[in-house]
């Protein structure tokens, strides 16, 4: 009995260590992408690769030094280098993205309307960026850091100085699954550059795409500069409305087969909006819902749940608080449990139930 308890304590302690390393690596990546995404320059990479070193390995080696990792002296640093950093970094093939139908066919001219701007931006050679949802290997969470070895130009929509939508590997990869699952009468919350609406409209399985967007200036910019370039524009219907109001009052009567929700900028502002929208699924029980970057959002929720269940999660040496058994804890950290939790979480304002 004691042996079983000791094993459970050891397993739980290991969870502390994993969550600690998840957080540590994520902080490194966030600081790098926020402050120095062009840290690694072409000249440096050419020097490192002159003796035949792989570009991905060279890129990861420079980041390891920038992050202050020393796998020779620290076992935890060695794990972060090998399990996180080396799995995270990828040299991407430009042609696999430049041949994307939207990127290839929709080339709007730069324009401004009010606080919104349509323009072209670029990734410099070896500039780092997130190219997909967080990858999960068990409970290890690995951000996907991509780079190209030559310049990649892409269209973007900005509100002031803030980018709201870009046709980059991240958008293309994170929407691939939802686009493939869309069929019948489709609804999407959030307009952006109309990437999801365009790609869904290309499918013979999709009869119509309704886009709900609350900002009239963005809608006008899209109608003037982007929508005329869509070959199946007759499938697209744009509705100006608040997403939650539409989900509560209109959507249940429209018979949508599929809904894709993309109304947040990133995981930092997305979790609360995701949880709030989950409440509205009950009003449209016959509609399949998908959410942009849901895997990344669930990682944020998983960290919150773990810290609530195990208050000492920031101190791997302290396991004195009563906690669920290990198997129950693993269940509570699973994606399926977290999705149900997001649906069931009681919000302070109870908006979804009182409208």
NUVO-985851 format. One record per residue (C-alpha): x, y, z; residue in one letter. Coordinates in steps of 0.5 Angstrom, whole numbers, plus 2048, in hexadecimal, padded with zeros to 3 digits. Layout:
! residues N
atom c1->X	c2->Y	c3->Z	residu->A
...
! end
This chain:
! residues 355
atom c1->800	c2->800	c3->800	residu->X
atom c1->806	c2->805	c3->802	residu->X
atom c1->809	c2->803	c3->7FB	residu->X
atom c1->803	c2->805	c3->7F7	residu->X
atom c1->802	c2->80B	c3->7FB	residu->X
atom c1->80A	c2->80D	c3->7FA	residu->X
atom c1->809	c2->80C	c3->7F3	residu->X
atom c1->803	c2->810	c3->7F2	residu->X
atom c1->807	c2->816	c3->7F6	residu->X
atom c1->80D	c2->815	c3->7F1	residu->X
atom c1->808	c2->815	c3->7EB	residu->X
atom c1->805	c2->81B	c3->7EE	residu->X
atom c1->80C	c2->81F	c3->7EF	residu->X
atom c1->80D	c2->81D	c3->7E8	residu->X
atom c1->807	c2->821	c3->7E6	residu->X
atom c1->80A	c2->827	c3->7EA	residu->X
atom c1->810	c2->826	c3->7E6	residu->X
atom c1->80D	c2->826	c3->7DF	residu->X
atom c1->808	c2->82C	c3->7E0	residu->X
atom c1->80E	c2->830	c3->7E3	residu->X
atom c1->812	c2->82E	c3->7DD	residu->X
atom c1->80C	c2->830	c3->7D8	residu->X
atom c1->80C	c2->837	c3->7DB	residu->X
atom c1->813	c2->838	c3->7DB	residu->X
atom c1->814	c2->836	c3->7D4	residu->X
atom c1->80D	c2->83A	c3->7D2	residu->X
atom c1->810	c2->840	c3->7D5	residu->X
atom c1->817	c2->840	c3->7D2	residu->X
atom c1->813	c2->83F	c3->7CB	residu->X
atom c1->80E	c2->845	c3->7CD	residu->X
atom c1->814	c2->849	c3->7CE	residu->X
atom c1->818	c2->848	c3->7C8	residu->X
atom c1->812	c2->849	c3->7C3	residu->X
atom c1->810	c2->84F	c3->7C7	residu->X
atom c1->817	c2->852	c3->7C7	residu->X
atom c1->81B	c2->84F	c3->7C2	residu->X
atom c1->818	c2->84B	c3->7BD	residu->X
atom c1->81E	c2->84D	c3->7B8	residu->X
atom c1->823	c2->84B	c3->7BD	residu->X
atom c1->826	c2->846	c3->7B8	residu->X
atom c1->829	c2->849	c3->7B2	residu->X
atom c1->82B	c2->846	c3->7AB	residu->X
atom c1->832	c2->848	c3->7AC	residu->X
atom c1->832	c2->844	c3->7B3	residu->X
atom c1->82E	c2->83E	c3->7B0	residu->X
atom c1->833	c2->83E	c3->7AA	residu->X
atom c1->839	c2->83D	c3->7AE	residu->X
atom c1->836	c2->838	c3->7B3	residu->X
atom c1->834	c2->834	c3->7AD	residu->X
atom c1->83A	c2->834	c3->7A9	residu->X
atom c1->83D	c2->82E	c3->7AC	residu->X
atom c1->836	c2->82A	c3->7AA	residu->X
atom c1->832	c2->82B	c3->7B0	residu->X
atom c1->82B	c2->82B	c3->7AF	residu->X
atom c1->827	c2->831	c3->7AF	residu->X
atom c1->822	c2->82F	c3->7B4	residu->X
atom c1->828	c2->82D	c3->7B9	residu->X
atom c1->82C	c2->833	c3->7B8	residu->X
atom c1->825	c2->837	c3->7B9	residu->X
atom c1->824	c2->833	c3->7C0	residu->X
atom c1->82B	c2->834	c3->7C2	residu->X
atom c1->82B	c2->83C	c3->7C1	residu->X
atom c1->824	c2->83C	c3->7C5	residu->X
atom c1->827	c2->837	c3->7CB	residu->X
atom c1->82C	c2->83C	c3->7CC	residu->X
atom c1->828	c2->842	c3->7CC	residu->X
atom c1->823	c2->83F	c3->7D1	residu->X
atom c1->829	c2->83D	c3->7D5	residu->X
atom c1->828	c2->836	c3->7D5	residu->X
atom c1->82E	c2->832	c3->7D7	residu->X
atom c1->82D	c2->82A	c3->7D6	residu->X
atom c1->834	c2->828	c3->7D8	residu->X
atom c1->833	c2->82B	c3->7DF	residu->X
atom c1->82B	c2->82A	c3->7E0	residu->X
atom c1->827	c2->824	c3->7DF	residu->X
atom c1->821	c2->829	c3->7DF	residu->X
atom c1->824	c2->82D	c3->7D9	residu->X
atom c1->826	c2->827	c3->7D6	residu->X
atom c1->81F	c2->824	c3->7D6	residu->X
atom c1->81C	c2->82B	c3->7D3	residu->X
atom c1->822	c2->82B	c3->7CE	residu->X
atom c1->820	c2->824	c3->7CB	residu->X
atom c1->819	c2->823	c3->7CD	residu->X
atom c1->816	c2->82A	c3->7CC	residu->X
atom c1->81B	c2->82E	c3->7C7	residu->X
atom c1->81D	c2->829	c3->7C2	residu->X
atom c1->816	c2->827	c3->7C1	residu->X
atom c1->813	c2->82E	c3->7C1	residu->X
atom c1->818	c2->831	c3->7BB	residu->X
atom c1->816	c2->82F	c3->7B4	residu->X
atom c1->819	c2->832	c3->7AD	residu->X
atom c1->812	c2->833	c3->7A9	residu->X
atom c1->812	c2->832	c3->7A2	residu->X
atom c1->80F	c2->839	c3->79F	residu->X
atom c1->80C	c2->835	c3->799	residu->X
atom c1->807	c2->831	c3->79D	residu->X
atom c1->804	c2->838	c3->79F	residu->X
atom c1->805	c2->83C	c3->799	residu->X
atom c1->801	c2->837	c3->795	residu->X
atom c1->7FB	c2->838	c3->79A	residu->X
atom c1->7F5	c2->83A	c3->796	residu->X
atom c1->7F4	c2->840	c3->79A	residu->X
atom c1->7FB	c2->842	c3->79A	residu->X
atom c1->7FC	c2->840	c3->793	residu->X
atom c1->7F5	c2->843	c3->790	residu->X
atom c1->7F3	c2->849	c3->795	residu->X
atom c1->7F8	c2->84F	c3->794	residu->X
atom c1->7F4	c2->855	c3->797	residu->X
atom c1->7F7	c2->85C	c3->796	residu->X
atom c1->7F9	c2->860	c3->79C	residu->X
atom c1->7F4	c2->864	c3->79F	residu->X
atom c1->7F2	c2->868	c3->7A5	residu->X
atom c1->7EB	c2->869	c3->7A8	residu->X
atom c1->7EA	c2->86D	c3->7AF	residu->X
atom c1->7EE	c2->869	c3->7B4	residu->X
atom c1->7EF	c2->863	c3->7AF	residu->X
atom c1->7F5	c2->862	c3->7AA	residu->X
atom c1->7F6	c2->85C	c3->7A5	residu->X
atom c1->7FD	c2->85C	c3->7A4	residu->X
atom c1->803	c2->857	c3->7A2	residu->X
atom c1->808	c2->855	c3->7A7	residu->X
atom c1->80E	c2->850	c3->7A7	residu->X
atom c1->812	c2->84B	c3->7AB	residu->X
atom c1->819	c2->84C	c3->7AA	residu->X
atom c1->81E	c2->846	c3->7A9	residu->X
atom c1->81F	c2->842	c3->7B0	residu->X
atom c1->81A	c2->847	c3->7B3	residu->X
atom c1->816	c2->842	c3->7B8	residu->X
atom c1->80E	c2->842	c3->7B9	residu->X
atom c1->809	c2->83D	c3->7BB	residu->X
atom c1->807	c2->839	c3->7B5	residu->X
atom c1->801	c2->834	c3->7B9	residu->X
atom c1->7FE	c2->832	c3->7BF	residu->X
atom c1->802	c2->830	c3->7C5	residu->X
atom c1->804	c2->829	c3->7C4	residu->X
atom c1->802	c2->824	c3->7CA	residu->X
atom c1->806	c2->81E	c3->7CC	residu->X
atom c1->803	c2->81B	c3->7D2	residu->X
atom c1->803	c2->821	c3->7D6	residu->X
atom c1->809	c2->824	c3->7D3	residu->X
atom c1->807	c2->82B	c3->7CF	residu->X
atom c1->80B	c2->82D	c3->7CA	residu->X
atom c1->80A	c2->833	c3->7C6	residu->X
atom c1->80B	c2->833	c3->7BE	residu->X
atom c1->811	c2->838	c3->7BC	residu->X
atom c1->812	c2->838	c3->7B5	residu->X
atom c1->816	c2->83C	c3->7B0	residu->X
atom c1->818	c2->83D	c3->7A9	residu->X
atom c1->81F	c2->83D	c3->7A6	residu->X
atom c1->81C	c2->843	c3->7A1	residu->X
atom c1->818	c2->849	c3->7A1	residu->X
atom c1->810	c2->847	c3->7A2	residu->X
atom c1->80B	c2->84C	c3->7A0	residu->X
atom c1->804	c2->84C	c3->7A2	residu->X
atom c1->7FE	c2->850	c3->7A3	residu->X
atom c1->7FB	c2->853	c3->7A9	residu->X
atom c1->7F5	c2->857	c3->7AC	residu->X
atom c1->7F7	c2->85B	c3->7B2	residu->X
atom c1->7F3	c2->85F	c3->7B7	residu->X
atom c1->7F8	c2->865	c3->7B9	residu->X
atom c1->7FE	c2->862	c3->7BA	residu->X
atom c1->7FB	c2->85B	c3->7BC	residu->X
atom c1->7FB	c2->855	c3->7B7	residu->X
atom c1->7F4	c2->852	c3->7B7	residu->X
atom c1->7F5	c2->84D	c3->7B1	residu->X
atom c1->7FB	c2->84B	c3->7AD	residu->X
atom c1->7FB	c2->846	c3->7A8	residu->X
atom c1->801	c2->842	c3->7AB	residu->X
atom c1->803	c2->83B	c3->7AC	residu->X
atom c1->800	c2->83C	c3->7B3	residu->X
atom c1->7F9	c2->83E	c3->7B0	residu->X
atom c1->7FA	c2->838	c3->7AB	residu->X
atom c1->7FC	c2->833	c3->7AF	residu->X
atom c1->7F7	c2->834	c3->7B5	residu->X
atom c1->7F1	c2->835	c3->7B0	residu->X
atom c1->7F2	c2->82F	c3->7AC	residu->X
atom c1->7EE	c2->82A	c3->7B0	residu->X
atom c1->7E8	c2->82E	c3->7B1	residu->X
atom c1->7E8	c2->830	c3->7AA	residu->X
atom c1->7E8	c2->828	c3->7A8	residu->X
atom c1->7E2	c2->827	c3->7AD	residu->X
atom c1->7DE	c2->82D	c3->7AA	residu->X
atom c1->7D8	c2->82A	c3->7A7	residu->X
atom c1->7D1	c2->82C	c3->7A5	residu->X
atom c1->7CE	c2->833	c3->7A8	residu->X
atom c1->7D5	c2->836	c3->7AB	residu->X
atom c1->7D5	c2->83C	c3->7B0	residu->X
atom c1->7DC	c2->83F	c3->7B2	residu->X
atom c1->7DC	c2->844	c3->7B8	residu->X
atom c1->7E2	c2->849	c3->7B6	residu->X
atom c1->7E3	c2->84C	c3->7AF	residu->X
atom c1->7EB	c2->84E	c3->7AF	residu->X
atom c1->7ED	c2->84D	c3->7A8	residu->X
atom c1->7E8	c2->848	c3->7A6	residu->X
atom c1->7ED	c2->843	c3->7A6	residu->X
atom c1->7E8	c2->83D	c3->7A9	residu->X
atom c1->7E2	c2->840	c3->7A5	residu->X
atom c1->7E6	c2->83F	c3->79E	residu->X
atom c1->7E9	c2->839	c3->7A0	residu->X
atom c1->7E2	c2->836	c3->7A2	residu->X
atom c1->7DF	c2->839	c3->79C	residu->X
atom c1->7E3	c2->835	c3->797	residu->X
atom c1->7E0	c2->82E	c3->79A	residu->X
atom c1->7DB	c2->82B	c3->796	residu->X
atom c1->7D8	c2->828	c3->79D	residu->X
atom c1->7D7	c2->82F	c3->79F	residu->X
atom c1->7D1	c2->833	c3->79D	residu->X
atom c1->7D1	c2->839	c3->7A0	residu->X
atom c1->7D6	c2->83D	c3->7A5	residu->X
atom c1->7D3	c2->842	c3->7AA	residu->X
atom c1->7D8	c2->847	c3->7AD	residu->X
atom c1->7D6	c2->84B	c3->7B3	residu->X
atom c1->7DB	c2->851	c3->7B4	residu->X
atom c1->7D9	c2->857	c3->7B9	residu->X
atom c1->7DE	c2->85C	c3->7B6	residu->X
atom c1->7DA	c2->860	c3->7B0	residu->X
atom c1->7E1	c2->863	c3->7AE	residu->X
atom c1->7E4	c2->85C	c3->7AD	residu->X
atom c1->7DE	c2->859	c3->7AA	residu->X
atom c1->7DE	c2->85F	c3->7A5	residu->X
atom c1->7E6	c2->85E	c3->7A4	residu->X
atom c1->7E5	c2->857	c3->7A2	residu->X
atom c1->7DF	c2->858	c3->79D	residu->X
atom c1->7E3	c2->85E	c3->799	residu->X
atom c1->7EA	c2->85A	c3->799	residu->X
atom c1->7E9	c2->853	c3->79A	residu->X
atom c1->7E2	c2->850	c3->799	residu->X
atom c1->7E2	c2->852	c3->791	residu->X
atom c1->7E8	c2->84D	c3->791	residu->X
atom c1->7E5	c2->847	c3->793	residu->X
atom c1->7E3	c2->842	c3->78E	residu->X
atom c1->7DD	c2->840	c3->792	residu->X
atom c1->7DB	c2->846	c3->795	residu->X
atom c1->7D3	c2->844	c3->794	residu->X
atom c1->7D4	c2->83F	c3->79A	residu->X
atom c1->7D6	c2->845	c3->79E	residu->X
atom c1->7D1	c2->849	c3->7A3	residu->X
atom c1->7D4	c2->84E	c3->7A8	residu->X
atom c1->7D0	c2->850	c3->7AE	residu->X
atom c1->7D2	c2->855	c3->7B2	residu->X
atom c1->7D0	c2->853	c3->7B9	residu->X
atom c1->7D4	c2->852	c3->7C0	residu->X
atom c1->7D6	c2->84A	c3->7C0	residu->X
atom c1->7D2	c2->849	c3->7C7	residu->X
atom c1->7CC	c2->84C	c3->7C5	residu->X
atom c1->7CB	c2->849	c3->7BF	residu->X
atom c1->7CD	c2->842	c3->7C2	residu->X
atom c1->7C7	c2->843	c3->7C7	residu->X
atom c1->7C2	c2->846	c3->7C3	residu->X
atom c1->7C3	c2->844	c3->7BB	residu->X
atom c1->7C7	c2->83E	c3->7BA	residu->X
atom c1->7C3	c2->839	c3->7BE	residu->X
atom c1->7BD	c2->83B	c3->7B8	residu->X
atom c1->7C2	c2->83A	c3->7B2	residu->X
atom c1->7C3	c2->833	c3->7B2	residu->X
atom c1->7CB	c2->834	c3->7B1	residu->X
atom c1->7CF	c2->82D	c3->7B0	residu->X
atom c1->7D5	c2->830	c3->7B2	residu->X
atom c1->7D8	c2->836	c3->7B6	residu->X
atom c1->7DF	c2->838	c3->7B7	residu->X
atom c1->7E1	c2->83D	c3->7BC	residu->X
atom c1->7E7	c2->842	c3->7BB	residu->X
atom c1->7E6	c2->848	c3->7BF	residu->X
atom c1->7EC	c2->849	c3->7C3	residu->X
atom c1->7F3	c2->84B	c3->7C1	residu->X
atom c1->7F7	c2->846	c3->7C5	residu->X
atom c1->7F7	c2->841	c3->7CB	residu->X
atom c1->7F8	c2->847	c3->7CF	residu->X
atom c1->7F1	c2->84A	c3->7CE	residu->X
atom c1->7EE	c2->844	c3->7CC	residu->X
atom c1->7ED	c2->840	c3->7D2	residu->X
atom c1->7E7	c2->844	c3->7D5	residu->X
atom c1->7E4	c2->845	c3->7CE	residu->X
atom c1->7E4	c2->83D	c3->7CD	residu->X
atom c1->7E1	c2->83B	c3->7D3	residu->X
atom c1->7DC	c2->841	c3->7D2	residu->X
atom c1->7DA	c2->83E	c3->7CB	residu->X
atom c1->7DA	c2->837	c3->7CE	residu->X
atom c1->7D4	c2->839	c3->7D2	residu->X
atom c1->7D0	c2->83A	c3->7CB	residu->X
atom c1->7D1	c2->833	c3->7C8	residu->X
atom c1->7CB	c2->831	c3->7CC	residu->X
atom c1->7C6	c2->835	c3->7C8	residu->X
atom c1->7C8	c2->832	c3->7C1	residu->X
atom c1->7C9	c2->82B	c3->7C3	residu->X
atom c1->7C9	c2->828	c3->7BC	residu->X
atom c1->7CF	c2->82D	c3->7BA	residu->X
atom c1->7D6	c2->82A	c3->7BA	residu->X
atom c1->7DA	c2->830	c3->7BD	residu->X
atom c1->7E2	c2->830	c3->7BC	residu->X
atom c1->7E6	c2->836	c3->7BF	residu->X
atom c1->7ED	c2->839	c3->7BD	residu->X
atom c1->7F3	c2->837	c3->7C0	residu->X
atom c1->7EF	c2->833	c3->7C5	residu->X
atom c1->7F5	c2->82E	c3->7C7	residu->X
atom c1->7F9	c2->834	c3->7C9	residu->X
atom c1->7F3	c2->837	c3->7CD	residu->X
atom c1->7F2	c2->830	c3->7D1	residu->X
atom c1->7F9	c2->831	c3->7D3	residu->X
atom c1->7F8	c2->837	c3->7D6	residu->X
atom c1->7F2	c2->834	c3->7DA	residu->X
atom c1->7F6	c2->82E	c3->7DC	residu->X
atom c1->7FB	c2->832	c3->7DF	residu->X
atom c1->7F5	c2->836	c3->7E3	residu->X
atom c1->7F2	c2->82F	c3->7E5	residu->X
atom c1->7F9	c2->82C	c3->7E7	residu->X
atom c1->7FA	c2->832	c3->7EC	residu->X
atom c1->7F3	c2->832	c3->7EF	residu->X
atom c1->7F3	c2->82B	c3->7F0	residu->X
atom c1->7FB	c2->82B	c3->7F3	residu->X
atom c1->7FC	c2->831	c3->7F6	residu->X
atom c1->803	c2->830	c3->7F7	residu->X
atom c1->804	c2->82F	c3->7EF	residu->X
atom c1->80A	c2->834	c3->7EF	residu->X
atom c1->80E	c2->830	c3->7F4	residu->X
atom c1->80F	c2->829	c3->7F2	residu->X
atom c1->812	c2->828	c3->7F9	residu->X
atom c1->80B	c2->829	c3->7FD	residu->X
atom c1->806	c2->824	c3->7FC	residu->X
atom c1->802	c2->825	c3->803	residu->X
atom c1->7FB	c2->827	c3->800	residu->X
atom c1->7F6	c2->822	c3->7FF	residu->X
atom c1->7F5	c2->820	c3->7F8	residu->X
atom c1->7F2	c2->81B	c3->7F3	residu->X
atom c1->7F5	c2->815	c3->7F2	residu->X
atom c1->7FA	c2->815	c3->7EC	residu->X
atom c1->7F5	c2->811	c3->7E7	residu->X
atom c1->7EF	c2->816	c3->7E9	residu->X
atom c1->7F4	c2->81C	c3->7E8	residu->X
atom c1->7F6	c2->81A	c3->7E1	residu->X
atom c1->7EF	c2->819	c3->7DF	residu->X
atom c1->7EE	c2->820	c3->7E2	residu->X
atom c1->7F4	c2->823	c3->7DD	residu->X
atom c1->7F1	c2->81F	c3->7D7	residu->X
atom c1->7EF	c2->823	c3->7D1	residu->X
atom c1->7E8	c2->820	c3->7D1	residu->X
atom c1->7E7	c2->822	c3->7D9	residu->X
atom c1->7E9	c2->829	c3->7D7	residu->X
atom c1->7E4	c2->82A	c3->7D2	residu->X
atom c1->7DF	c2->828	c3->7D6	residu->X
atom c1->7E1	c2->82C	c3->7DC	residu->X
atom c1->7E1	c2->832	c3->7D7	residu->X
atom c1->7DA	c2->831	c3->7D5	residu->X
atom c1->7D8	c2->830	c3->7DD	residu->X
atom c1->7DC	c2->836	c3->7E0	residu->X
atom c1->7D8	c2->83B	c3->7E3	residu->X
atom c1->7D9	c2->842	c3->7E1	residu->X
atom c1->7D8	c2->847	c3->7E6	residu->X
atom c1->7D3	c2->84B	c3->7E1	residu->X
atom c1->7CF	c2->845	c3->7DF	residu->X
atom c1->7CE	c2->849	c3->7D9	residu->X
atom c1->7CD	c2->842	c3->7D5	residu->X
atom c1->7C7	c2->840	c3->7D9	residu->X
atom c1->7C4	c2->847	c3->7DA	residu->X
atom c1->7C3	c2->84A	c3->7D3	residu->X
! end
